[in-house]
Amino acid sequence: MTIPMLDLKAEYALLKDEIEPAILAALAACQYIGGPNVKAFEAEAAAFAGSKHGIACASGTDALLIALRAAGIQCGDEVITTPFTFVATASTVVMCGATPVFVDIDPRTFNLDIAQLEAAITPKTKALVPVHIFGQPVDLAPLKALCVKHNLKLIEDAAQSFGANYGGRMSGAYGDIGCTSFYPSKNLSAFGDGGLIITDDDTLAAELRVLASHGSRVRYHHHVLGYNSRLDELQAVILRIKLKRLNDFNTRRIAIAETYNRLLGDVVETPYADGKGRHVYHQYTILSDHRDAIQQALTTAGIACAVYYPVPLHQQEMFAATHGHVRLPVTERTAQRCLSLPISPMLTDAQIAEVASVVARAVRSAA
Ligand SMILES: *Cc1c(COP(=O)(O)O)cnc(C)c1O
């Protein structure tokens, strides 16, 4: 690939003089579990997010699972979420013994269609899990109002939106609990797996910590079923260094998206930013009836691209028995027409122009 989806090599070249000595120092310090960098990262990430508590864990998936457990989600409960997301948003609901209820998306933002949410609430509903898909904040104020009215917990899946903001709060800090992921492709990424849970609530924070460490409040005393879910010291070292760059990197992503918008506005449906929050473009996702032709042309030109997501969650085989009958037309149509283009803070202006010209040529010859 001459242009990758995300240029981790260029990012590493930029940061290696800072990262390598810090890693070596952590190796020599030998505090591999619960070390000083993990504690410092939790405090720095919580401060960045404007949240009172930050609890690091092993992945974004674990962050969601632990958040749902701390919110009391259990057998027989329903949790409303989006079908247009990564599987972990809903698989973690099933891991709690509960049932995900999928509501269709808004065709422009790809986020939950707020107008359809209230009709999906039943006496069994216990939580809403909005996903800020591709980095664009969900319009959370009406969701919060529904949560207050129906006594639901609001758990934000901010895996793709760390550093975005909405309503004066950073992404993840608006709801009762926010979850994020440091998987290597995310806006703030580790060199392996990692996750973070944030909350302002002291009681929830204590429960989240207990659940992430084997359900133990006092060592070797276990009062609930918990998990072994930790961020390791080396990932914390890397994340502390990269957290300092996150705002700059997100600003660059926004600038790249604006350039793509200018170059592609007449060619395809460019991403719609609703302007209600700061969209941090985890992905730059276009819509086109010529999606497959564009994908083919980019691949031939050595330019990476990806379909996020080819199969909506209600149509996944794992949900066939429970959700096989569900029809969500906007999500299904979006899955057929969407394509994510390379977006990386390291992308050069020449590369952006090259991607755009291949897309434009493909559409012209397909039309
Ligand atoms: C990446 C992602 C997750 C899962 O995070 P991991 O760290 O890979 O476990 C959950 N939800 C969404 C929306 C994601 O993009």
The ligand as an SDF file (V2000), in Angstrom:
LIG
                    3D

 15 15  0  0  0  0  0  0  0  0999 V2000
  -12.7660   -0.4810   19.0200 C   0  0  0  0  0  0  0  0  0  0  0  0
  -14.1510   -0.4100   19.5440 C   0  0  0  0  0  0  0  0  0  0  0  0
  -14.5540   -1.1340   20.6840 C   0  0  0  0  0  0  0  0  0  0  0  0
  -13.7040   -2.1750   21.3340 C   0  0  0  0  0  0  0  0  0  0  0  0
  -12.4530   -1.7680   21.7530 O   0  0  0  0  0  0  0  0  0  0  0  0
  -11.2590   -2.8380   21.9350 P   0  0  0  0  0  0  0  0  0  0  0  0
  -10.2230   -2.0590   22.6520 O   0  0  0  0  0  0  0  0  0  0  0  0
  -10.8580   -3.2910   20.5820 O   0  0  0  0  0  0  0  0  0  0  0  0
  -11.7910   -3.9530   22.7770 O   0  0  0  0  0  0  0  0  0  0  0  0
  -15.8370   -0.9270   21.1520 C   0  0  0  0  0  0  0  0  0  0  0  0
  -16.6770   -0.0830   20.5400 N   0  0  0  0  0  0  0  0  0  0  0  0
  -16.3430    0.6070   19.4390 C   0  0  0  0  0  0  0  0  0  0  0  0
  -17.3210    1.5380   18.8210 C   0  0  0  0  0  0  0  0  0  0  0  0
  -15.0710    0.4500   18.8950 C   0  0  0  0  0  0  0  0  0  0  0  0
  -14.7460    1.1350   17.7730 O   0  0  0  0  0  0  0  0  0  0  0  0
  1  2  1  0
  2  3  1  0
  2 14  2  0
  3  4  1  0
  3 10  2  0
  4  5  1  0
  5  6  1  0
  6  7  2  0
  6  8  1  0
  6  9  1  0
 10 11  1  0
 11 12  2  0
 12 13  1  0
 12 14  1  0
 14 15  1  0
M  END
$$$$
